[in-house]
């Protein structure tokens, strides 16, 4: 049986979270590398998270670490309305 190729593109929710994190990162003049270090991620993996053409995305543990890095609730990265 042939393997089906899975379409694992980022969802609208994934893209929203990435955009919100990037906006906050840039407001603080942090590079991707600075935030990657705060999240204990490699620079390359973090770069793939911000790239909409890569499958890499934030998970719940990342959102908790993001809240700590930005000194806010992790909920701030989620949309108020359904996408």
Number of C-alpha atoms within 10 A of each C-alpha: 3 4 5 6 6 6 7 9 14 18 13 11 14 19 18 16 20 21 15 14 22 17 12 14 17 11 9 10 10 13 12 18 15 12 20 18 12 14 18 11 14 13 16 11 14 20 16 14 19 21 15 17 10 14 15 18 20 16 9 9 11 15 20 15 16 22 17 14 14 15 9 12 13 18 11 14 19 16 12 8 5 7 8
